[in-house]
C-alpha cells in the first residue's frame, strides 16, 4: 500500500511540474516511465481481489502513455485494488474493434468512440449515461458542441476538441514568389505551382474508406461554401448547388498530390510533409509536434494558417475533431468507470494531457483551455518555445471547428451563429465504412466519375437515410 501511495505522490508531482512549465514533455516522459508497469499494463489483474478497468484509446504515443501511467498511479492511490488496462487501437480500425466487442460481450470499460456512432450506440443501449459526471464538472464548462445528449442524458466526455489547419513551407513559397494563401484561388494556384517541383507534392492530404477521413478533410469546403450536410432539423443541405462547387474545389486541390493518396490513411500525410516532400499539408496539431521532433529543419521553415477552402468565412471554419471518452453500459464496474473518467478529463490531469501533444489535444473544457493558453507562454518545453504560436492558432480556430456528425446544422445559408450541440442521429449510417461522402470523392478522384453525377448520387443516399430514420423515429426532435 505504501508503494501505491508513493507512486501517486510521484505522479502528482510530475503532472504538476509539467503543467507549470517546470519540465519539458521529454523530461516528463523519462520520469513517468519509471513508474511501475502495473500502473499501465495491469499485470497484477489476476491477483485475488483486484478489479480490472479496461481503457481503450487511440493515443498511443510514448508521451501520452506516460501521462496515462501517471494518472493511473494517482487513481490507484484512491483505489488500490483497481488496475487500469490500456488497449491501443487506430482510428482506421476503431469501429471494427468496438463493434466486435459489442457482439462478443467484451467489457470495453472506458473507451474512445467515433463521434458519428455515439448517438446510435447510446440509443441502442451500449453506452452508460454520464449525466452525473457532466453535472460534477459543470455543464457550462464544456465547449459548445462537445456534449452528446440523447434522450435527455449525456453519454460522452470530450477530452480533445481540435481543428485541422494548413501547414505550409515558407521557404518554398518564398522561392516561388508566392505569399501564404488568403483565398481558395490563391491556395489552388500555389498548390498547382509547387506540385512536382523537386519531387514534392503540392498538398499532403488523403482520402479513404475510413469513416472519419472525408468528414475531417472535406467538411471545411462544405462549411466555407456557407452550408452543412444537414440543417438543424435534419433536412438535407448537401444537395445545394454551392456544395457541388465545394466538391469541385476539394477535387481540384487533391489533383495536386500523389494518386496513391486517394486511398490511404492518415499516416502518409505526416510522413510526406515531415520528409520535406510537400508544400502544404492539412492536419491537426500532431503534425507540428512530430515535425519538430523528427525534422526540426522542416519545422523551422513551416508556417500555419487557417485553411482557405471557400468564399464564406474563409479560413475560419474548419472540421472540429472532437474526441470523446464513453463508458460501456455493461462494464463490470460502472461507478469506477465514472470516477476514472472524471479524474482523466478534468483539472491538472486534463491540462497535462493537452501538453503531451500541444495543439493537437486541445481541451474540451473552457477552464482547461484557459490554463493551456497560460501554460504555453510559461513552459520550458522546446517545442512550445519554438512554436507556441501554432498552439495558439489552433486554440483560436477551435470555436469555428464543427463536425456535421455531432453539431448538425451549425452552418446554414451563409450563417454561422456558433457550434450547435445537435447530434445527427443517423450519422452512423452516413459516416460508416465506407462513408457516403468518402465514396463520392473516391469515385471522382480514382474513377474520374463526373462530379455532378457523383454528388447527386451521394445527396440521394443521404436524403434516403435521413428520411427513413425520421420515419422510424417520429418523436425525434433536434437539440
NUROLUM-482744 format. One line per 2 residues: number of its first residue (from 0); their letters; for each residue x, y, z of C-alpha. Coordinates in steps of 0.02 Angstrom, whole numbers, plus 50000, padded with zeros to 5 digits. Example, Ala and Ser with C-alpha at 12.3 -4.5 7.8 and 13.67 -1.06 7.14 Angstrom:
residues 2
0) as) 50615:49775:50390 ~ 50684:49947:50357
This chain:
residues 479
0) xx) 50000:50000:50000 ~ 50143:50118:50041
2) xx) 50216:50091:49868 ~ 50050:50137:49789
4) xx) 50044:50299:49889 ~ 50224:50338:49842
6) xx) 50185:50309:49658 ~ 50035:50426:49673
8) xx) 50140:50564:49752 ~ 50271:50545:49616
10) xx) 50138:50551:49480 ~ 50054:50703:49558
12) xx) 50220:50795:49567 ~ 50263:50753:49386
14) xx) 50096:50815:49322 ~ 50113:50975:49424
16) xx) 50289:51006:49356 ~ 50232:50975:49177
18) xx) 50080:51090:49188 ~ 50179:51229:49274
20) xx) 50309:51225:49136 ~ 50449:51171:49252
22) xx) 50490:51016:49149 ~ 50476:50977:48964
24) xx) 50372:50840:48884 ~ 50533:50740:48856
26) xx) 50580:50752:49040 ~ 50402:50705:49091
28) xx) 50411:50552:48979 ~ 50576:50496:49054
30) xx) 50519:50518:49234 ~ 50343:50449:49214
32) xx) 50413:50295:49128 ~ 50495:50249:49293
34) xx) 50325:50221:49374 ~ 50282:50037:49398
36) xx) 50225:49945:49244 ~ 50072:49884:49341
38) xx) 50003:50059:49332 ~ 49997:50046:49144
40) xx) 49987:49864:49099 ~ 49882:49796:49241
42) xx) 49998:49649:49256 ~ 49926:49608:49428
44) xx) 49750:49591:49358 ~ 49748:49408:49405
46) xx) 49786:49443:49588 ~ 49649:49399:49711
48) xx) 49528:49543:49741 ~ 49599:49650:49601
50) xx) 49473:49736:49486 ~ 49521:49774:49307
52) xx) 49451:49926:49218 ~ 49486:49922:49030
54) xx) 49533:50083:48941 ~ 49533:50087:48751
56) xx) 49618:50237:48670 ~ 49692:50297:48506
58) xx) 49826:50398:48597 ~ 49970:50275:48592
60) xx) 50123:50387:48575 ~ 50254:50373:48714
62) xx) 50214:50539:48799 ~ 50027:50503:48804
64) xx) 50062:50330:48876 ~ 50172:50410:49008
66) xx) 50026:50525:49050 ~ 49908:50377:49069
68) xx) 50037:50292:49180 ~ 50043:50444:49294
70) xx) 49853:50466:49306 ~ 49828:50281:49339
72) xx) 49957:50286:49478 ~ 49862:50430:49560
74) xx) 49696:50340:49537 ~ 49762:50181:49617
76) xx) 49809:50278:49774 ~ 49622:50303:49800
78) xx) 49577:50131:49733 ~ 49723:50013:49773
80) xx) 49629:49859:49714 ~ 49596:49930:49541
82) xx) 49708:49909:49390 ~ 49675:50001:49228
84) xx) 49723:49903:49073 ~ 49769:50006:48920
86) xx) 49718:49946:48748 ~ 49778:50043:48595
88) xx) 49687:50048:48430 ~ 49699:50157:48274
90) xx) 49567:50272:48200 ~ 49558:50159:48048
92) xx) 49513:50000:48146 ~ 49422:50076:48296
94) xx) 49247:50046:48227 ~ 49278:49862:48188
96) xx) 49357:49826:48358 ~ 49216:49908:48455
98) xx) 49077:49826:48354 ~ 49161:49658:48381
100) xx) 49169:49694:48567 ~ 48983:49731:48572
102) xx) 48944:49568:48484 ~ 49056:49462:48595
104) xx) 49009:49547:48758 ~ 49188:49602:48793
106) xx) 49199:49726:48937 ~ 49256:49884:48848
108) xx) 49260:49988:49007 ~ 49303:50167:48960
110) xx) 49341:50193:48776 ~ 49367:50322:48641
112) xx) 49221:50311:48519 ~ 49199:50376:48341
114) xx) 49089:50532:48353 ~ 48971:50478:48215
116) xx) 48921:50320:48308 ~ 48896:50384:48486
118) xx) 48713:50437:48471 ~ 48666:50274:48385
120) xx) 48758:50170:48515 ~ 48679:50269:48656
122) xx) 48505:50241:48586 ~ 48547:50056:48560
124) xx) 48589:50032:48744 ~ 48777:50005:48725
126) xx) 48834:50158:48823 ~ 48825:50208:49005
128) xx) 48737:50375:49041 ~ 48862:50503:49106
130) xx) 48745:50645:49153 ~ 48804:50641:49334
132) xx) 48985:50658:49278 ~ 48940:50810:49170
134) xx) 48848:50887:49318 ~ 49000:50864:49431
136) xx) 49110:50951:49302 ~ 48981:51086:49265
138) xx) 48885:51088:49101 ~ 48937:51269:49066
140) xx) 49121:51219:49067 ~ 49102:51115:48909
142) xx) 49144:51199:48744 ~ 48993:51224:48628
144) xx) 48952:51070:48528 ~ 49059:50949:48629
146) xx) 48921:50866:48731 ~ 48815:50724:48660
148) xx) 48642:50717:48736 ~ 48521:50579:48686
150) xx) 48351:50565:48768 ~ 48399:50695:48899
152) xx) 48557:50601:48954 ~ 48740:50641:48921
154) xx) 48839:50496:48850 ~ 49014:50563:48818
156) xx) 49152:50668:48896 ~ 49258:50766:48773
158) xx) 49444:50760:48804 ~ 49501:50837:48640
160) xx) 49421:50973:48532 ~ 49546:51012:48398
162) xx) 49544:51086:48224 ~ 49633:51043:48062
164) xx) 49733:51187:47988 ~ 49850:51216:47842
166) xx) 50038:51192:47863 ~ 50145:51271:47728
168) xx) 50329:51279:47682 ~ 50379:51461:47696
170) xx) 50541:51433:47602 ~ 50458:51351:47451
172) xx) 50328:51488:47439 ~ 50460:51624:47458
174) xx) 50568:51547:47323 ~ 50421:51543:47203
176) xx) 50369:51721:47248 ~ 50205:51662:47323
178) xx) 50129:51736:47481 ~ 50037:51625:47607
180) xx) 49865:51598:47528 ~ 49721:51701:47595
182) xx) 49589:51641:47472 ~ 49545:51474:47394
184) xx) 49603:51533:47222 ~ 49773:51582:47293
186) xx) 49784:51414:47381 ~ 49744:51316:47223
188) xx) 49865:51419:47118 ~ 50005:51390:47245
190) xx) 49971:51203:47255 ~ 49975:51190:47065
192) xx) 50133:51293:47051 ~ 50229:51192:47180
194) xx) 50163:51019:47139 ~ 50301:50911:47065
196) xx) 50443:51033:47099 ~ 50597:50948:47171
198) xx) 50498:50788:47197 ~ 50371:50870:47314
200) xx) 50182:50864:47302 ~ 50076:51020:47310
202) xx) 49969:50955:47453 ~ 49990:50813:47576
204) xx) 49812:50757:47613 ~ 49718:50596:47587
206) xx) 49551:50510:47569 ~ 49500:50330:47602
208) xx) 49354:50222:47655 ~ 49385:50262:47840
210) xx) 49227:50339:47915 ~ 49307:50498:47981
212) xx) 49428:50540:47842 ~ 49314:50629:47719
214) xx) 49224:50707:47866 ~ 49387:50784:47927
216) xx) 49460:50845:47764 ~ 49304:50888:47662
218) xx) 49199:50975:47797 ~ 49292:51142:47783
220) xx) 49246:51151:47598 ~ 49062:51122:47637
222) xx) 49057:51244:47782 ~ 49154:51378:47687
224) xx) 49026:51360:47548 ~ 48901:51425:47675
226) xx) 48811:51260:47704 ~ 48813:51098:47803
228) xx) 48768:50917:47765 ~ 48601:50934:47856
230) xx) 48503:51077:47934 ~ 48468:51085:48120
232) xx) 48300:50998:48090 ~ 48383:50859:47989
234) xx) 48329:50918:47816 ~ 48459:50891:47682
236) xx) 48575:51036:47637 ~ 48708:50935:47546
238) xx) 48608:50948:47384 ~ 48633:51136:47369
240) xx) 48724:51191:47211 ~ 48857:51280:47315
242) xx) 48901:51113:47395 ~ 48934:51043:47221
244) xx) 49055:51187:47196 ~ 49136:51137:47362
246) xx) 49157:50960:47293 ~ 49243:51031:47139
248) xx) 49356:51142:47243 ~ 49411:50995:47351
250) xx) 49442:50884:47199 ~ 49544:51021:47114
252) xx) 49658:51035:47266 ~ 49677:50846:47279
254) xx) 49736:50836:47098 ~ 49898:50908:47166
256) xx) 49953:50757:47266 ~ 50001:50578:47230
258) xx) 49864:50466:47161 ~ 49906:50341:47298
260) xx) 49837:50468:47422 ~ 49663:50439:47352
262) xx) 49655:50277:47452 ~ 49765:50286:47605
264) xx) 49757:50326:47790 ~ 49816:50471:47895
266) xx) 49997:50416:47918 ~ 50064:50461:47745
268) xx) 50006:50641:47768 ~ 50129:50662:47911
270) xx) 50273:50565:47838 ~ 50263:50654:47670
272) xx) 50264:50828:47745 ~ 50393:50790:47879
274) xx) 50511:50716:47750 ~ 50506:50881:47656
276) xx) 50406:50812:47510 ~ 50255:50928:47517
278) xx) 50223:51115:47502 ~ 50060:51107:47602
280) xx) 49976:50986:47722 ~ 49809:50985:47811
282) xx) 49812:50910:47985 ~ 49784:50948:48170
284) xx) 49925:50987:48291 ~ 50009:50818:48292
286) xx) 50094:50853:48126 ~ 50183:51004:48200
288) xx) 50239:50909:48356 ~ 50305:50763:48254
290) xx) 50388:50875:48127 ~ 50481:50971:48262
292) xx) 50541:50808:48339 ~ 50587:50715:48180
294) xx) 50637:50855:48060 ~ 50669:51018:48153
296) xx) 50742:51095:47995 ~ 50575:51071:47906
298) xx) 50480:51136:48058 ~ 50587:51293:48060
300) xx) 50532:51329:47880 ~ 50347:51295:47914
302) xx) 50203:51414:47942 ~ 50025:51378:47999
304) xx) 49864:51463:47943 ~ 49679:51427:47930
306) xx) 49629:51327:47777 ~ 49555:51441:47640
308) xx) 49428:51318:47568 ~ 49286:51429:47507
310) xx) 49206:51602:47498 ~ 49108:51602:47663
312) xx) 49206:51645:47820 ~ 49363:51597:47725
314) xx) 49494:51508:47832 ~ 49386:51525:47988
316) xx) 49275:51370:47976 ~ 49358:51200:47994
318) xx) 49321:51023:48045 ~ 49315:51001:48233
320) xx) 49394:50836:48279 ~ 49316:50817:48450
322) xx) 49369:50654:48530 ~ 49266:50586:48672
324) xx) 49275:50451:48803 ~ 49119:50348:48833
326) xx) 49085:50203:48951 ~ 49016:50031:48908
328) xx) 48845:50007:48985 ~ 48886:49827:49033
330) xx) 49056:49865:49108 ~ 49085:49769:49268
332) xx) 49117:49925:49372 ~ 49014:50073:49311
334) xx) 49046:50177:49466 ~ 49235:50158:49449
336) xx) 49224:50195:49263 ~ 49140:50361:49301
338) xx) 49266:50405:49437 ~ 49410:50367:49320
340) xx) 49331:50471:49181 ~ 49316:50618:49299
342) xx) 49498:50602:49352 ~ 49557:50582:49173
344) xx) 49469:50731:49095 ~ 49473:50873:49222
346) xx) 49592:50990:49312 ~ 49779:50970:49308
348) xx) 49766:50797:49232 ~ 49671:50866:49082
350) xx) 49798:51007:49063 ~ 49942:50883:49072
352) xx) 49860:50779:48936 ~ 49841:50932:48824
354) xx) 50026:50965:48845 ~ 50077:50790:48790
356) xx) 50038:50836:48608 ~ 50018:51026:48613
358) xx) 49898:51098:48486 ~ 49826:50927:48444
360) xx) 49746:50879:48608 ~ 49653:51043:48637
362) xx) 49545:51031:48793 ~ 49358:51007:48784
364) xx) 49332:51113:48941 ~ 49340:51303:48944
366) xx) 49431:51304:49111 ~ 49570:51191:49048
368) xx) 49585:51286:48884 ~ 49615:51448:48980
370) xx) 49751:51362:49080 ~ 49830:51295:48921
372) xx) 49848:51471:48849 ~ 49942:51523:49004
374) xx) 50047:51365:49004 ~ 50108:51394:48826
376) xx) 50199:51554:48874 ~ 50264:51485:49039
378) xx) 50328:51317:48977 ~ 50510:51268:48964
380) xx) 50467:51139:48830 ~ 50574:51167:48674
382) xx) 50427:51140:48556 ~ 50320:51269:48644
384) xx) 50463:51393:48649 ~ 50488:51374:48461
386) xx) 50309:51351:48402 ~ 50193:51403:48541
388) xx) 50110:51518:48414 ~ 50048:51362:48322
390) xx) 49959:51302:48479 ~ 49878:51473:48499
392) xx) 49824:51469:48316 ~ 49737:51303:48344
394) xx) 49653:51371:48501 ~ 49593:51521:48402
396) xx) 49523:51409:48263 ~ 49432:51289:48381
398) xx) 49272:51395:48403 ~ 49240:51381:48215
400) xx) 49285:51198:48202 ~ 49123:51098:48197
402) xx) 49078:50920:48149 ~ 48923:50883:48043
404) xx) 48905:50720:48140 ~ 48884:50798:48313
406) xx) 48849:50982:48276 ~ 48722:50962:48136
408) xx) 48664:51123:48055 ~ 48797:51236:48129
410) xx) 48817:51320:47958 ~ 48656:51362:47864
412) xx) 48627:51478:47718 ~ 48787:51577:47745
414) xx) 48760:51597:47931 ~ 48865:51529:48073
416) xx) 48793:51576:48243 ~ 48914:51457:48329
418) xx) 48937:51271:48354 ~ 48774:51184:48392
420) xx) 48760:51040:48514 ~ 48647:50947:48394
422) xx) 48690:50766:48359 ~ 48648:50695:48187
424) xx) 48561:50535:48244 ~ 48588:50444:48078
426) xx) 48772:50493:48071 ~ 48824:50312:48093
428) xx) 48741:50270:47927 ~ 48820:50416:47833
430) xx) 48996:50400:47902 ~ 49010:50212:47907
432) xx) 49138:50105:47817 ~ 49138:50159:47677
434) xx) 49061:50332:47709 ~ 48941:50409:47585
436) xx) 49046:50566:47557 ~ 49210:50470:47550
438) xx) 49139:50352:47419 ~ 49083:50502:47316
440) xx) 49253:50585:47324 ~ 49348:50425:47285
442) xx) 49236:50390:47134 ~ 49282:50561:47063
444) xx) 49468:50554:47105 ~ 49502:50370:47064
446) xx) 49371:50327:46933 ~ 49356:50500:46856
448) xx) 49167:50498:46885 ~ 49075:50657:46840
450) xx) 49072:50767:46995 ~ 48891:50819:46972
452) xx) 48831:50641:46948 ~ 48927:50577:47099
454) xx) 48867:50722:47207 ~ 48685:50694:47159
456) xx) 48701:50509:47198 ~ 48778:50547:47368
458) xx) 48642:50676:47403 ~ 48506:50549:47361
460) xx) 48584:50421:47479 ~ 48596:50546:47621
462) xx) 48416:50601:47594 ~ 48355:50422:47594
464) xx) 48450:50380:47753 ~ 48383:50533:47845
466) xx) 48205:50508:47782 ~ 48199:50326:47836
468) xx) 48274:50364:48006 ~ 48149:50503:48041
470) xx) 48005:50391:47983 ~ 48063:50258:48106
472) xx) 48081:50386:48246 ~ 47931:50503:48227
474) xx) 47954:50578:48401 ~ 48131:50640:48369
476) xx) 48165:50824:48391 ~ 48330:50917:48362
478) x) 48425:50983:48511
